Amino acid sequence: MVDIYIIRGGFFGWEFTLKLLYVILGLILCIYDWKKNNRKDYFWVLIFGTLLYVGSEVMLFLFEGRIMQEKFLFGINVTSLHWLTIPLLAVADVVVIAIIAIFFADRLRNPETRKKWGIIFIIWVVGRDVIPYIILVGLGYNFTNVSVGDSFIPSRRNMTETGTLIALSIMIVIGLIWLFRTDKKSRKRGLYMIGVMIILMIVWTIGEWFAGQRWIEIGPEGAPPLLQFGMLLYDIVIEMGLFTVCFLAIPSLLKLIKKQE
């Protein structure tokens, strides 16, 4: 199988301080929803998402499916501290984004809170993923000077590593089975979560791409435009949208998350 890599350059490729802040944000959202709605759903999403994605990152590490050159936490080089960086990477980059997605999804699907949280969601997306990149591109500044084929890429992940593809497929099938078999309101919750996740990832990916920080490579070569588009879309819809719903599906199937009222 041809090795196809997705690249993350610049600040988001090496800065683990921001990842730690994202983990803290995820915990805050879990606690807020628990106190506000008297449920522990988000904690279950956090727990199962962490178990599943840390496992995925460990597999990528062992088979060299993800290569990261340097990692910094509060300015300290933590590249060799895999026991710290792998969980931080997994939770911050995927699990917390899933929690953010379900947080907004739960409030957008409720007619009583849709308008208020719709506005907050727009502010979040624009503030996090639009304005910073507009400023950076306008100033002609990329986080770091990286280009196709560079040996010193902050983060390069193999999208076609066999073990990861098998695990991903199994998790997606579980999520889809749950979506088809669950009750109507829980299905709506899952679909809203997928929708919000896809919106978040589309805006973020476009911002990264315009800032010269995200692209697709075949081996050390740049991929053709159509393949670039297809693999970035695959990352958005399959690797994030459909995969992360299993963080909600599995605890729901285990009756740890109750059916929606």
N, C-alpha and C positions, 0 to 999 in steps of 0.2 A: 504493500500500500504506500502511496506517495505521502510523504510527511508534509502536512500543511500547518503552518504556524500562525498564531495570532500574536501581535506585538503590542506591548504597552511600554511607551517611552516616558521619559521625564519624571516629574514629581510623584505621580501615582505608581510608578514602577519601583521606586526604592524607598519612599517615605512611609515608615511604619508608625510614626507618631499620629498621623491622620487616621490610620487604621485603628489604633487604640481608641481614639476619640469616637470613631464610628461604633466600636464595641460598647462603649459607655452610653452612646445615644440609643443603641438597641436595647440595653438594659433599662434605660429610662422609659422607653416606649412600653416595654413589657410591664413595668411597675405601674405606669400611668393607666394602662388599660385594665390591669388587675384591680386597682383601687376604684377606677371609674365604673367598670362594668361587672365587678365581682366574678372574674373568670381568669383562668391561667392559660388560656389558649396560646398566647404569644410566647410564654415560657416553654410550652411544648414544641412550638415551632423552632425556638432557639435551640432547645436540647437536641431534637432529632435532626435539625439542619446542621448543627455542629458535628454530631456523630457521623452523619453521612458525608459531609463535605470535607471534614478533616481526613476521613478515610480516603476520599478522592485525591486530596492534595498529597497525602503520604504516598499513594500509588504513583502519582506524577513525579514525586521526588525520587522514589526508588528506581523508577524506569527512565529518569531524566526527561520526563515529558514537559516539565517546566524548568526553565533555566533563568535564574535571577542572579545578576552580577554582584550587586551590593544592596544591603538593607540597613537602614538607619532608624533608630528610635531615640528621640530627644538628642539627636546629633551623635549618638554613640553607634559605632559599627557593630551590628548584631548579626552579620551575615552567617556566622558559624553556629549561631544559637537556634538550631532547627526546632528544638522543643518549644521555643517561644514564637518563632516567626511563622511556622506552618499553621498553628491554630489561629494566630492573629490574622494571617492572610485569608484563611478559609472563612472565618466568622465575619470579618469586616467586609470583604469583597463580595460575598454571596449571601450569607445567612442574615446579616443585618439589613441588606437591601430587600430580602424577602420579608423581613419584619416591617420595614418601611412600607412595602407594597401592600401587605395585608392591613396595616394600620390605616392607610388612606382608603383602601378598598372597602373596609367595614364602614367607614364614614361616608363614602361617596354612594354606596348602595342604599343607604338609609335616607329617604326623602326629607326627613326632618333636619338632617345635618349636612345634606349634600351641598347646598349653596355655600355655607360657611367653610366647609372643608375643601370644597372645590377651589375656592379662592386661595386658601392656604396651600393647597397642592400646586397651583400655578405659581405662587410666590416661591415655593420650595424649588420647583424645577427651574424656573428662570434664575433664581438667586444662586443655585448650586451649579447648574450646567449650561446656562446661556450667557449671562453677563460676564463671568470670568473668562470664557473662551473668546467672546467678542473683544474684550479688552486686550487679551494676549495676542490674538491675530491682528488686531488694529495696531498694536505696538510692534508687530513683526517679531514677537518673541515666542520661541518654543522653550519648554522647560529645560531641554537639553538638545544639543545638536546630534540627532540620530537620523540614520537613513537606512534604506533597504540593504541588507547584507552585512551591516556593521557587526563586528564581533562583540562590541561592548553595548549590547542592548539591555536596558534595565530589566525587562521581563519578556521572555519568549516562551509560549506554551504550544505544545503539539496538540492540535485539535483532532488528529486521526490516530492517536495512540490506542491500540486495540483494547487493552484492559479498561481504559476510561470510557471508550465507546460502549462496551458491553454493560458496565455498571450504569452509565447514563441511560441506556435503552431500558434496562430493568426498572429503574426509578421512574422513568416517564410512563412506562406501561402501568405501573402501580398507580400513579397519579391519574391517568386516564380512566382506569377501571373504577377508581373511587368517584371520579366526576360523573361517570355514566350510572353508577349504582346508588349513589347517595340521594338524599332527599332534595327537593327542588331548591330550598333556601340555602342549603349547604353548597349545592352545585353553583348557585348564583354567587356565593361568597368566593368560591374557588375561581370562577371565571373572571370576577372583578379583580381578584388578586393577580391573575395572569395578565389582564389588560393593563393594570397599573404598572406592573413590572415591565411590560413591553414598552410602555410610554417612557418610563424612566430610562430604560436602556437605549431606546432610539435617540433621545435627546443627548444623553451622555456620550454615546458612540459618535454621533455627528460632531459634537464638540471636540472630542479627542481626535477625530479624523481631520477636521479643519485645522487643528493646532499642530498637526503633523506628529501625533503621538500614538496613533493606532492604525495598523494596516495588516495585510495578510501576506505571508511569504510562502513560497514553495521551496523547501530547502533554504538556501541562502539568497534566492532570487525573488524579485517582486512578482506577485500574481497578476494575471490579466484583470482588467476592470470588472468584467462580468463575474469572475470567480471571487474577486475582492468583495463585491456586493453580496454575492450568494453566501459566502462564509461569514461575513459580518451579520447578515440577516439570520443565519443559522445560530450564531452566538446569541443574538437577541431573543429569538423566538423559542429555540429548542433548548439551548444550554442554560438560559435564564428563565424565560417564561414558563415553559412546560416542565422543566426539571424542578424548579423551586416549589411548585405547587405540591410536590410529594412531601415537603416539610410539613404541610398542613394535612395532606391525605393520610399519611401513615399513623400519626396519633389519633386521627379521626376514626380510622379503621380499627384501631386498638381501643376505641371507646374512651380515650383520654380527653378528647374534645367532644362536647355534646353537640347534638344536632341543633341547628339554628331555630330560634323561636319565630 
